[in-house]
Amino acid sequence: MHGHHFRGQPWGWGWEGAWHSRWHRRPSRLLWFLIGAGTASFYFARKDARENGQLYGGYCRKVPVQAPPMMQANLEQSQKPSHWRIPYPNPPHMQPQTPPSMQQIQRPSEYITQSQVPVDHTSSPIHQVTEKPPHFTWGKGFETFEQQRVQWEQERDRLVKKAQEAMTEMSEVTLDSLSSTIEALRTKLSEHKMEKEKQQKILEQELEEKRNPPRWV
């Protein structure tokens, strides 16, 4: 015998309809939450693996660069807490004892004073014989250059002397020519003066004759 609903519907109708509507609806929020959580977990795991240089299960990974053993040991030693302590000086009874030297073991009677040390007077600078410095010989190329320099100086002196002689000779010739020219001018002036005086006398005579013509008796 089947029971009936309040409004005349059978008892299984409501539950069946609700289950049927849920089956054809979209996925629930719980499913979407699980998908998002898995995706986020995978993303962060992949990011950490990439930063650490390990991907794809350890098959492809980046080998980290390690410091040399000596530097690694120093780094580990410096990172220890005992390395951070301030070093204090050891007490006197804990300081290492150094063995005495030979000079401290030596007895006072064995010390030699400065006055007892023999002095070698021959090694003083006063008694040393001054040696002549070695004669330094120049190379062949320098000797050739020195000879050329001497030849150039001799040639220059010769040219200067020749120029001075030429100037002296030219001065003498010039002076001679000037003196001869002056002498010739003086001779011409004297001749011209004499000719002028002669013509003046002739003119004076002619004028005198014109003033006083001769009388014929």
C-alpha positions in Angstrom: 0.0 0.0 0.0 1.4 3.3 -1.0 1.1 6.3 1.2 -0.2 9.6 -0.2 1.2 13.1 0.2 -0.7 15.9 1.8 -2.0 17.1 -1.5 -2.7 13.8 -3.0 0.8 13.1 -4.4 2.7 9.9 -3.6 5.5 9.9 -0.9 8.4 9.2 -3.3 7.5 11.9 -5.8 9.1 14.8 -3.9 12.5 13.0 -3.2 12.8 11.7 -6.7 12.1 15.1 -8.2 14.7 16.7 -6.0 17.4 14.1 -6.8 16.6 14.4 -10.5 17.0 18.2 -10.4 20.3 18.0 -8.6 21.7 15.5 -11.1 21.1 17.8 -14.0 22.3 21.0 -12.3 25.9 22.4 -12.4 28.7 21.0 -10.2 28.5 22.0 -6.6 30.7 24.7 -5.0 32.7 22.0 -3.1 33.9 20.5 -6.4 35.0 23.9 -7.7 36.8 24.6 -4.4 38.7 21.3 -4.6 39.7 22.0 -8.2 41.0 25.5 -7.2 42.9 24.2 -4.2 44.6 21.5 -6.3 45.5 24.0 -9.0 47.0 26.4 -6.5 48.9 23.6 -4.8 50.4 22.5 -8.1 51.3 26.1 -9.0 53.1 26.8 -5.8 54.9 23.4 -5.8 56.1 24.1 -9.4 57.3 27.6 -8.4 59.3 26.3 -5.5 60.8 23.5 -7.6 61.8 26.1 -10.3 63.4 28.4 -7.7 65.4 25.4 -6.2 66.4 24.3 -9.7 64.4 21.0 -9.7 61.7 20.3 -12.2 59.9 17.2 -13.5 60.6 15.0 -10.5 64.4 15.7 -10.3 65.3 14.6 -13.8 66.0 18.2 -15.0 67.5 20.3 -12.3 70.0 23.2 -12.0 73.2 22.2 -10.1 73.9 24.9 -7.5 77.4 26.4 -7.6 79.3 25.4 -4.5 82.2 27.3 -3.0 85.7 25.7 -2.7 86.3 23.5 0.4 88.5 26.0 2.0 86.0 28.9 1.6 83.1 26.6 2.6 85.0 25.7 5.8 85.7 29.4 6.6 82.1 30.3 6.0 80.9 27.5 8.3 83.4 28.6 10.9 82.3 32.2 10.7 78.6 31.2 11.0 79.2 29.3 14.3 78.1 31.2 17.5 81.6 30.6 19.0 83.1 32.8 16.3 81.1 35.8 17.4 82.8 36.0 20.8 85.3 38.8 21.5 88.8 37.3 22.0 90.2 38.2 25.4 94.0 38.1 26.2 95.1 35.0 28.0 96.1 35.3 31.7 99.8 35.3 32.4 99.8 31.8 33.7 98.1 30.6 30.5 100.4 32.4 28.0 102.9 30.1 26.1 106.4 30.2 27.4 109.0 31.0 24.8 112.4 29.4 25.2 115.3 31.8 26.1 117.5 32.8 23.3 121.3 32.2 23.1 122.1 35.8 24.0 120.1 35.4 27.2 121.9 32.2 28.1 125.3 33.7 27.6 127.1 34.6 30.8 128.1 38.3 31.5 131.8 37.4 31.4 131.5 36.3 27.8 130.2 39.6 26.6 132.6 41.6 24.4 132.6 45.3 24.6 132.9 47.6 21.7 136.5 48.7 22.7 137.7 45.1 22.6 136.5 44.4 19.0 139.5 44.6 16.6 139.1 47.4 14.1 140.4 47.0 10.6 141.9 50.3 9.7 142.7 49.3 6.2 139.0 49.1 5.4 138.4 52.7 6.3 137.7 55.1 3.4 140.8 57.1 4.3 143.2 54.2 3.8 141.5 52.9 0.8 143.3 53.5 -2.5 141.0 55.4 -4.9 140.8 53.5 -8.1 140.4 55.2 -11.4 137.1 54.8 -13.1 137.2 52.4 -16.0 137.6 54.0 -19.4 134.3 53.9 -21.2 134.6 53.4 -25.0 131.9 54.7 -27.2 130.5 52.6 -30.0 131.5 53.0 -33.7 128.2 54.7 -34.5 128.8 57.4 -31.9 132.4 58.0 -33.1 131.2 58.4 -36.7 128.6 61.0 -35.4 131.2 62.8 -33.5 133.5 63.0 -36.5 130.7 64.3 -38.6 129.9 67.0 -36.0 133.6 68.1 -36.0 133.6 68.2 -39.8 130.4 70.3 -39.8 131.9 72.8 -37.3 135.1 73.1 -39.4 133.1 73.6 -42.6 130.9 76.3 -40.9 134.0 78.1 -39.6 135.5 78.0 -43.1 132.4 79.4 -44.7 132.1 82.2 -42.1 135.7 83.1 -42.7 135.3 83.1 -46.4 132.2 85.3 -46.2 134.1 87.8 -44.0 137.0 87.9 -46.5 134.5 88.5 -49.3 132.9 91.3 -47.4 136.3 92.8 -46.7 137.4 92.6 -50.3 134.1 94.0 -51.5 134.4 96.8 -49.1 137.9 97.6 -50.3 136.8 97.5 -53.9 133.8 99.7 -53.2 135.9 102.2 -51.4 138.4 102.3 -54.2 135.6 102.8 -56.8 134.1 105.5 -54.7 137.4 107.3 -54.3 138.1 107.1 -58.0 134.6 108.4 -58.8 135.1 111.3 -56.4 138.4 112.1 -57.8 137.0 112.2 -61.3 134.2 114.4 -60.2 136.6 116.8 -58.6 138.7 116.9 -61.8 135.6 117.6 -63.9 134.5 120.3 -61.5 137.9 122.0 -61.6 138.0 121.8 -65.4 134.5 123.2 -65.6 135.4 126.0 -63.3 138.5 126.8 -65.4 136.5 126.8 -68.6 133.9 129.0 -67.0 136.5 131.5 -65.9 138.0 131.5 -69.3 134.7 132.2 -71.0 134.0 135.0 -68.5 137.2 136.7 -69.3 136.5 136.5 -73.0 133.1 138.1 -72.4 134.5 140.8 -70.3 137.1 141.6 -73.0 134.4 141.8 -75.7 132.3 144.1 -73.5 135.3 146.3 -72.9 136.0 146.5 -76.5 132.5 147.5 -77.3 132.5 150.3 -74.8 135.8 151.6 -75.9 136.1 150.9 -79.6 139.6 151.5 -81.0 140.3 154.8 -82.7 142.2 154.9 -86.0 144.4 157.9 -86.3 
